[in-house]
Amino acid sequence: MQRRHVLQALLAAGTLPMQQVLRAQSTPITPNFSRDPFQLGVASGYPSHHSVVLWTRLAPQPQLADGGVDPLPIAVQWQVARDEAMRDVVASGTHIADAQWAHSVHVEVTGLAPARWYWYRFRVGEAFSAIGRTRTAPAPQTRVDRVNFAFASCQQYEQGWFSAHAHIANDAPDFVAFLGDYIYESSWGRAHVRKHNAGEPYTLADYRQRYALYKSDPDLQRAHAACPWVLTWDDHEVDNDYANDRPEDGMPRDAFLIRRAAAYKAFYEHQPLPARMRPIGADLPLHTQWQWGALLQLHLLDGRQYRSAQVCPTRAGGSAIVDVERCAALNDPSLTMLGQAQEQWLHHSLGQTKADWNVLAQATLMAPLDRRNRQGAARIWTDGWDGYPAARQRLLQTLATQRVRNPVVIGGDVHLFWVADLHAQPDQAQSPVIASEFVCTSITSQGPTQASVDTLLKQNPHLKYGHSEHRGYVRVELTAQQWRADLRALENEKIPNSNCQTLARFVVESDRPGAQRE
């Protein structure tokens, strides 16, 4: 990996023409690293019935922004096999990893058989990556007996160990949906068990180092290597409470968009995203839909990139808990969580689906949450769907008028388990229930007190369950007849290798919206 320095020395000495230097630097090399270049693990994602995305990043020194790799293109070999021993190889090739994308690798393997498991690995020189396991989806419109998946969110590195990911890996799900706050830009909370050892990220180098820190965690690597993932984001991948081009702290718009571009690029570099999601500047087309045979259509939503700024702020930007009657701007019908284009896309997508179940995967609680004070004044938190009531009503109306079959909303963000009914008129409990909602607790991020949650349960009868005392995830078994969700709770996220148990189980019967505790 000293080739660059040799070329530069020859150029400085006048013994090598510039054109020859540029040509040499653009020719892929296959170095032998003195340290393991695959320290950030492997991952796969976004499976179709014939393809899947494979990911890794070369980083023999993950603590460095460049991963300890010289800025030269490197030839990375990849293999996909039908067996874990990697003897029955069905696809292979070479990907050129370059410094522009932090020597990350995104391989879109096609020509695979539907509905089956595969194993994969990468190689550079004499170095092999760990072997990951992935799978393809069933072919569209194929009848499917069941699918098992997990969803999770909110993993503040300092506040706990990622033991929940080890349990997700042990569950061997068909896929994982991660719903935001994969990294945290800020240091906060109590009883830290480890440290970021760096300030808040603003530059591309900063964000690359933050992702490398998180992805160095062995339990997170296990979960990524166990099955394919799909992902959306929330705010902490960039800046707390940001909305579109509006930061939390009053940073000028142009400067913030430069920061957002850096954060989005680092997100792409560290996730198994397809090439169609490669960012261009401060834009990354993240929302998408995909099918699991005829059983499931998942609508993956982006609630940050296009949203309107939160109304009635108490500071330069970001969220606030406001009295509804004192914030007339909440009634503005132009307020949008998803942006007009994404709303139209979702409306069309929901109108076309023929799946048995339709899951809207997004970042936060969609059900209304009245935080009424002791004087009886209705209060809401403006950073969630409560801050965008007209947009929520438009979405629920789409579910009702399009007669979308078996809609279920899943979310994260709020660091506790919620199970809720979604009514046609969100603020009218007597209106028909048109969907069920499940919100996962956090992987590590601390939640509110259970006493405060109990108060909210009393004030919001459409909320069937709320629990904030444990960290964990949600495990789902889905058949044509039933959605079954296990709320999985760690014993103690502050202890490595914590035990995990099912705290509660809820089911939704097909064509009967509303969750019931089992």
Secondary structure as UniProt FT lines:
FT   HELIX           3..12
FT   TURN            13..14
FT   HELIX           18..26
FT   TURN            37..40
FT   STRAND          42..45
FT   STRAND          52..57
FT   TURN            62..63
FT   TURN            65..68
FT   STRAND          74..81
FT   TURN            84..85
FT   STRAND          89..97
FT   HELIX           99..101
FT   TURN            102..103
FT   STRAND          104..109
FT   STRAND          117..124
FT   TURN            125..126
FT   STRAND          127..128
FT   STRAND          132..135
FT   TURN            140..141
FT   STRAND          146..152
FT   HELIX           157..159
FT   HELIX           163..171
FT   STRAND          175..179
FT   HELIX           204..215
FT   HELIX           218..226
FT   STRAND          229..232
FT   TURN            236..238
FT   TURN            240..241
FT   TURN            244..245
FT   HELIX           253..269
FT   HELIX           275..277
FT   TURN            281..282
FT   STRAND          288..292
FT   TURN            293..295
FT   STRAND          296..300
FT   STRAND          321..323
FT   HELIX           324..326
FT   HELIX           328..331
FT   TURN            333..334
FT   HELIX           340..352
FT   STRAND          357..361
FT   TURN            374..375
FT   STRAND          379..381
FT   TURN            382..383
FT   HELIX           385..387
FT   HELIX           389..401
FT   TURN            402..403
FT   STRAND          407..411
FT   STRAND          417..423
FT   TURN            426..427
FT   TURN            429..430
FT   STRAND          433..439
FT   HELIX           450..459
FT   TURN            461..462
FT   STRAND          463..467
FT   STRAND          472..479
FT   STRAND          482..490
FT   TURN            493..494
FT   TURN            496..497
FT   STRAND          500..509
FT   TURN            510..511
FT   STRAND          512..517
//
